[in-house]
Amino acid sequence: MKAMSLFLTLAVAAPAALLGQASTSNSYSINLVAAEDGAPAAGAWGQTASPIRNATVPNQPFSRFALGVGISPLGIGLQAATNINSHLNLRGTGNIFKYSDTFTTNGFSANASLNLASAGASLDYYPFHAGLRLSPGVLFYNSNQLSASTSVNPGQSFTLNHQTFYSGDPSTEPGATPITGNATLGLNTTKPAFTITTGWGNAIPRKGGHLSFPFELGVAVTGSPSVQVNLSGWACEEQASGGTGNLRPSGVRSNDVQLVCANLSDTTNPVSSDVQTNLQAQVAKWKTDLDPLKVYPIISFGVSYAFKIR
């Protein structure tokens, strides 16, 4: 600033001094060009002043591109973004995650697998060019689900809707088979799903540079989770007590090995009907417990790298 003040002082004082030197053959001219126009200011000795740098780097639409990675409840994410104007970016996302585990609950041994896979796009709006953003978007591909295969050891108890049953034991109940089943929890009943997030950080920095560390918070409106459970095999309402006996006309034994047993595929048998009724009641409770997930949370952070493409 001191150099610029001195330069302007000389520019004003020099013409006044030169009025008293009409006999001299030397003349000087100074041309000033407004810094706002981006042109340099030329001095008497042909020196060039540095232009004032704008707050943002002007870029043509789709002239810069960014790639990033991050993590969120949707899984490990990959992102690609491009600029539209000084306030808008177009961003595409893809997420994937897989995890398997075994556990036991209510007498069921489960081998579960969590599979997350989704893809979407959003429009990132930066009201102040950088920093805070609002991002409406859509999850156009959603295959997020939890699946499990289940079983109950022969003769062991399991619980449905607070009712206790026992898995068929072929060693004591000829022809019986233990309980097996499968279950699926789907987090994708609304397809495509609307997303809305807010966050901080621009994948394509408006002041130049390459690296950014964006943070995002919001939800995907995926709809109420779907829960499906299927059971097969033999179920009994009383535990095995030993001994032998004769089959009842309904296909179950009385006062011998396992009391009041039935194949779950026999829809006319009161035992299988009782099991299926309690199974549906249990599924309804699980759906109620999971209903808050109809708006799936998105909390993500990551890193991105931007570069110029034209």
C-alpha atoms as one frame of an Amber mdcrd trajectory, in Angstrom:
protein
   0.000   0.000   0.000   2.901   2.408   0.706   4.307   1.728  -2.758   0.897
   2.327  -4.357   0.446   5.641  -2.430   3.879   6.810  -3.540   3.074   5.833
  -7.101  -0.203   7.820  -7.094   1.515  10.849  -5.513   4.117  10.890  -8.230
   1.427  10.519 -10.863  -0.339  13.663  -9.639   2.775  15.782  -8.809   4.808
  15.107 -11.942   2.543  17.014 -14.408   2.578  20.129 -12.148   6.348  20.079
 -11.983   6.649  19.697 -15.715   4.580  22.912 -16.380   7.569  25.018 -15.326
   9.924  23.155 -17.649   8.468  24.001 -21.059  11.965  24.282 -22.604  12.887
  20.718 -21.821  12.548  18.114 -24.528  11.761  15.280 -22.101   8.129  14.433
 -21.387   6.514  11.838 -19.356   3.126  10.247 -19.568   1.408   8.103 -17.046
  -1.591   6.004 -17.813  -3.709   4.574 -15.079  -6.232   1.825 -15.671  -8.752
   0.901 -13.046  -7.702  -2.215 -11.138 -11.301  -3.430 -11.161 -11.016  -4.020
 -14.922  -8.155  -6.400 -14.314  -5.621  -4.385 -16.436  -2.145  -3.383 -15.123
  -1.271   0.227 -14.334   1.731   1.530 -16.379   4.188   4.047 -14.886   6.608
   6.591 -16.397   9.331   3.949 -16.586   7.121   1.254 -18.040   6.740  -0.545
 -14.715   3.648  -2.769 -14.206   1.623  -2.879 -11.002   0.292  -6.197  -9.725
  -3.456  -6.695 -10.384  -5.822  -7.128  -7.468  -6.830 -10.775  -7.156 -10.557
 -11.489  -7.110 -12.109 -13.295  -4.138 -13.059 -16.245  -6.347 -11.380 -17.892
  -9.300 -13.579 -17.489 -12.395 -14.277 -20.805 -14.115 -16.409 -21.767 -17.029
 -19.236 -24.266 -16.376 -17.964 -27.849 -16.157 -14.358 -26.657 -16.333 -13.265
 -28.280 -13.065 -13.734 -31.806 -11.750 -13.301 -33.395  -8.323 -12.988 -36.965
  -7.072 -13.425 -37.909  -3.439 -13.818 -40.714  -0.922 -15.723 -40.777   2.353
 -17.616 -42.861   4.861 -21.230 -42.716   6.076 -24.047 -45.034   7.283 -24.570
 -45.822   3.577 -21.103 -47.382   3.483 -17.779 -46.429   1.955 -18.486 -43.750
  -0.621 -16.979 -42.519  -3.863 -17.926 -39.080  -5.161 -17.460 -37.130  -8.367
 -18.379 -33.446  -8.759 -18.178 -30.666 -11.333 -18.901 -26.943 -11.192 -21.937
 -25.358 -12.849 -21.422 -21.763 -11.724 -19.996 -19.929  -8.728 -22.855 -21.160
  -6.510 -23.667 -24.637  -7.851 -21.970 -28.029  -8.167 -23.371 -31.225  -9.638
 -22.324 -34.256  -7.602 -22.698 -38.010  -8.082 -22.234 -40.559  -5.284 -21.845
 -44.310  -4.961 -21.694 -46.310  -1.716 -20.926 -49.927  -0.914 -20.297 -51.976
   2.226 -20.490 -55.660   3.199 -20.295 -57.295   6.608 -21.143 -60.766   7.931
 -21.566 -62.052  11.472 -23.254 -64.795  13.501 -25.388 -64.301  16.601 -28.143
 -65.921  18.660 -31.416 -64.266  19.626 -34.640 -65.693  21.089 -33.268 -69.213
  20.550 -32.484 -68.653  16.843 -28.925 -69.019  15.609 -28.463 -66.562  12.755
 -25.812 -66.165  10.089 -26.394 -62.567   9.005 -25.010 -60.529   6.122 -25.293
 -56.744   5.786 -25.126 -55.592   2.159 -25.171 -51.867   1.422 -25.148 -50.647
  -2.181 -26.558 -47.342  -3.424 -25.980 -44.599  -5.981 -27.371 -41.083  -6.253
 -26.921 -37.521  -7.438 -27.369 -34.132  -5.826 -27.192 -30.440  -6.602 -24.894
 -28.640  -4.162 -25.889 -25.005  -3.602 -23.351 -22.685  -1.943 -25.124 -19.427
  -1.006 -21.789 -17.837  -0.048 -19.668 -19.441  -2.816 -17.889 -21.640  -0.282
 -18.344 -23.248   3.112 -22.025 -23.855   3.928 -24.070 -25.733   1.358 -27.568
 -27.175   0.854 -27.934 -30.315  -1.247 -31.251 -31.699  -2.508 -30.850 -34.959
  -4.398 -32.115 -38.409  -5.238 -30.983 -41.951  -4.429 -31.866 -43.571  -7.746
 -30.328 -46.980  -6.896 -30.851 -48.532  -3.457 -30.116 -52.143  -2.587 -29.450
 -51.722   1.138 -30.564 -54.774   3.085 -29.774 -57.224   5.867 -30.336 -60.932
   5.194 -29.936 -63.916   7.498 -30.335 -67.674   7.539 -31.591 -69.048  10.852
 -31.930 -72.368  12.641 -32.906 -73.784  16.024 -31.104 -76.830  17.375 -33.276
 -79.966  17.682 -35.290 -79.970  20.880 -34.222 -76.434  21.804 -36.690 -73.665
  22.623 -37.314 -70.487  20.615 -39.538 -67.500  21.267 -41.983 -65.671  19.013
 -44.159 -62.838  20.329 -43.316 -63.898  23.929 -44.584 -67.438  23.217 -42.208
 -70.384  23.658 -42.000 -73.264  21.180 -39.550 -76.127  20.628 -37.688 -77.209
  17.543 -38.504 -80.691  16.227 -36.049 -83.433  17.171 -35.810 -86.287  14.651
 -34.079 -88.520  17.179 -37.147 -88.538  19.435 -39.887 -87.634  16.978 -39.575
 -89.800  13.849 -40.038 -87.779  10.700 -39.622 -84.436  12.453 -37.067 -81.884
  11.284 -35.613 -78.974  13.288 -36.678 -75.400  12.608 -34.827 -73.499   9.891
 -35.626 -70.210   8.222 -34.514 -67.058   6.487 -35.098 -63.374   7.112 -34.644
 -60.176   5.126 -34.653 -56.564   6.299 -34.945 -54.165   3.374 -34.042 -50.481
   3.693 -35.293 -49.591   0.233 -39.087 -49.607  -0.009 -39.172 -46.153  -1.664
 -37.433 -46.205  -5.045 -36.042 -43.785  -5.993 -35.549 -42.079  -2.632 -35.352
 -38.337  -2.073 -32.318 -37.028  -0.154 -31.718 -33.695   1.543 -28.456 -32.773
   3.261 -26.487 -29.807   4.445 -22.796 -29.583   5.036 -19.563 -27.659   5.023
 -16.767 -27.697   2.479 -16.631 -27.386  -1.292 -15.285 -30.273  -3.345 -14.254
 -27.680  -5.950 -12.687 -24.780  -4.006 -13.735 -21.426  -5.492 -10.454 -19.776
  -4.468  -8.368 -22.314  -6.307  -6.500 -25.175  -4.709  -7.059 -28.892  -4.931
  -7.782 -30.516  -1.570 -10.945 -30.159   0.507 -12.470 -32.065   3.424 -16.272
 -31.911   3.051 -18.693 -32.814   5.847 -22.356 -33.721   5.271 -25.439 -34.242
   7.451 -28.977 -35.156   6.364 -31.411 -37.966   5.516 -32.591 -40.206   2.707
 -36.359 -40.762   2.653 -36.208 -44.511   1.937 -39.648 -45.468   3.301 -40.571
 -47.846   6.126 -38.257 -50.879   6.248 -39.614 -54.166   4.936 -39.265 -57.289
   7.116 -39.807 -60.798   5.793 -39.311 -63.991   7.847 -40.008 -67.551   6.720
 -39.783 -70.662   8.926 -39.910 -74.324   8.027 -39.547 -77.635   9.854 -41.363
 -79.028  12.847 -42.388 -77.042  15.903 -43.665 -78.338  19.205 -45.569 -76.660
  21.975 -44.066 -78.868  24.663 -40.539 -80.063  25.282 -39.528 -83.707  24.677
 -39.988 -85.922  27.736 -38.813 -89.320  26.448 -40.646 -92.572  25.835 -42.708
 -93.775  22.896 -46.302 -93.429  21.906 -48.784 -93.574  19.084 -49.370 -90.834
  16.554 -52.590 -88.893  16.900 -54.829 -88.580  13.860 -53.589 -84.995  13.509
 -50.051 -86.247  12.995 -48.645 -85.559  16.485 -47.711 -87.828  19.357 -49.339
 -87.792  22.765 -47.718 -88.304  26.181 -44.524 -89.699  24.750 -41.599 -87.844
  23.195 -42.490 -84.349  22.048 -46.023 -83.307  22.783 -48.225 -81.435  20.325
 -45.856 -81.139  17.361 -46.601 -80.281  13.753 -44.975 -79.573  10.430 -45.182
 -75.841   9.750 -46.114 -76.551   6.136 -49.388 -78.077   7.371 -51.559 -74.965
   7.465 -54.556 -76.893   8.816 -52.780 -78.013  11.977 -53.522 -75.810  15.043
 -49.894 -76.020  16.201 -48.465 -74.698  12.914 -51.229 -72.075  12.808 -50.282
 -70.958  16.317 -46.611 -70.653  15.335 -47.394 -68.701  12.156 -49.770 -66.348
  13.997 -47.139 -65.506  16.591 -44.509 -65.169  13.867 -46.578 -62.526  12.067
 -47.170 -60.700  15.359 -43.424 -60.716  16.024 -42.678 -59.375  12.532 -45.213
 -56.576  13.090 -43.370 -55.587  16.289 -40.040 -55.576  14.482 -41.497 -53.325
  11.788 -42.740 -50.900  14.442 -39.323 -50.831  16.115 -37.606 -50.181  12.764
 -40.092 -47.595  11.486 -37.812 -44.625  12.376 -35.439 -45.867   9.645 -37.928
 -44.746   6.971 -35.761 -41.611   6.995 -32.289 -43.114   6.788 -29.563 -40.977
   8.403 -26.667 -39.606   6.354 -23.614 -38.402   8.284 -20.498 -38.397   6.140
 -17.026 -36.935   5.992 -14.189 -37.452   3.563 -11.569 -35.890   1.327 -11.690
 -34.757  -2.303  -9.226 -33.554  -4.920 -10.162 -31.028  -7.612  -8.454 -30.316
 -10.911  -9.081 -28.342 -14.076 -10.299 -30.183 -17.173 -10.625 -27.266 -19.632
